Structures are given as C-alpha cells and as structure tokens.
Amino acid sequence: MTTTLRPLHDRILVEPMSADEKTAGGIIIPDTAQEKPHQGKVVAVGKGTTTPDGAVVALTVQAGDMILYGKYAGTEVKVDGKDYLIMRESDVLGIAG
C-alpha cells in the first residue's frame, strides 16, 4: 500500500482496525457507543532514532506488522480519505501474531 505520508525518525503510520458493529448476540452497536480497538496494521515506518554520536538505530516494527498500542497513543490523521494514527514506536505495546 502506498500513501503520501512518510513518517520521520521513530514514528510509525498505523491503520487502526475497525470497531465491531455487532455483539456476539447480534445486537447492533451505534457508532457513538463503539469502543475503538487498540490494535492496527503498520503501514509505514520512519528511518529510526538517532543516537547522540550520530548513528541511526532502526525500528523494531516493520510495515505489515499487526500491533497493540495504548488507549491514547498517537495522533489521528486523514490521508487520501482514510483514517490513520501516527505515533512513536515507544507507544507500541507489542506485536501481535
């Protein structure tokens, strides 16, 4: 997937997973009551962090990874009509799968 936004340094661009619209029992949940999931797919990553001596340390996460992140992590951005989160790698709690 190609986007027009490339994250810098230790930031990553994440496509959040969509919230469930129905419960297990089949009840439809309205948009206002849906809780945002805290996982998504990494779309793009920055080059990495720069140490004080000038070396670049590559990021652990890679494009295509499914990640878990904190409830208030990242900043919501809209690129090409789609919603994304841009966050630091330190906001990632773990890589799923």
C-alpha positions in Angstrom: 0.0 0.0 0.0 1.4 3.4 -0.9 0.5 6.5 1.0 1.5 10.1 0.5 2.7 10.4 4.1 6.1 9.1 5.2 6.8 9.1 9.0 10.0 10.7 10.2 12.6 9.3 12.7 11.0 6.9 15.3 7.4 7.4 14.2 5.1 4.9 12.5 1.9 5.2 10.5 -0.8 2.8 11.6 -4.2 1.8 10.1 -6.5 1.1 13.1 -8.7 -1.9 12.9 -12.4 -1.1 12.6 -14.6 -1.4 15.7 -17.2 -4.3 16.0 -20.6 -3.2 14.8 -22.4 -6.1 16.4 -22.2 -8.0 19.7 -21.8 -11.8 19.9 -25.6 -11.9 20.4 -26.3 -10.0 17.3 -27.2 -6.6 18.8 -26.1 -3.7 16.7 -23.9 -1.2 18.5 -24.4 2.5 17.4 -21.3 4.5 16.3 -21.3 6.6 19.4 -21.1 3.6 21.8 -18.4 1.7 19.9 -15.1 1.4 21.7 -12.1 2.0 19.5 -9.9 -1.1 19.2 -6.3 -0.7 20.4 -4.7 -2.6 17.5 -3.8 -1.9 13.9 -1.6 -2.6 11.0 1.6 -0.7 10.5 1.5 1.0 7.0 4.8 2.9 7.0 7.8 3.4 9.4 10.4 6.1 9.8 14.2 5.6 9.4 14.8 5.2 13.2 16.2 7.1 16.1 19.5 8.9 16.0 21.9 8.4 18.9 24.0 11.3 20.3 27.0 10.1 18.3 25.1 10.2 15.0 24.3 6.5 14.5 20.8 5.6 13.3 19.1 2.8 15.3 16.5 1.0 13.1 12.9 0.5 14.4 11.7 -2.9 15.7 8.3 -2.8 14.0 8.0 -3.1 10.2 5.4 -2.3 7.6 2.8 -5.0 7.7 3.1 -5.9 11.4 -0.1 -6.1 13.5 0.5 -4.1 16.7 -1.2 -3.3 20.0 -1.0 0.3 21.3 -2.2 2.3 24.3 -5.6 3.9 24.5 -4.4 7.4 24.0 -1.5 6.7 21.7 -0.9 8.6 18.5 -2.4 11.4 16.6 -5.3 10.9 14.2 -4.6 11.9 10.6 -6.6 11.5 7.4 -4.6 10.6 4.2 -6.3 10.1 0.9 -9.7 9.9 2.7 -8.6 7.1 5.1 -8.1 7.5 8.8 -4.7 6.6 10.3 -2.7 7.1 13.5 0.8 8.4 13.6 2.7 7.5 16.8 6.1 6.9 18.2 7.4 3.4 18.3 7.6 3.7 22.1 3.7 3.9 22.1 3.6 0.3 20.8 2.9 -2.2 23.5 3.5 -5.3 21.4 3.5 -7.0 18.0 0.6 -9.5 17.5 1.0 -12.7 15.7 
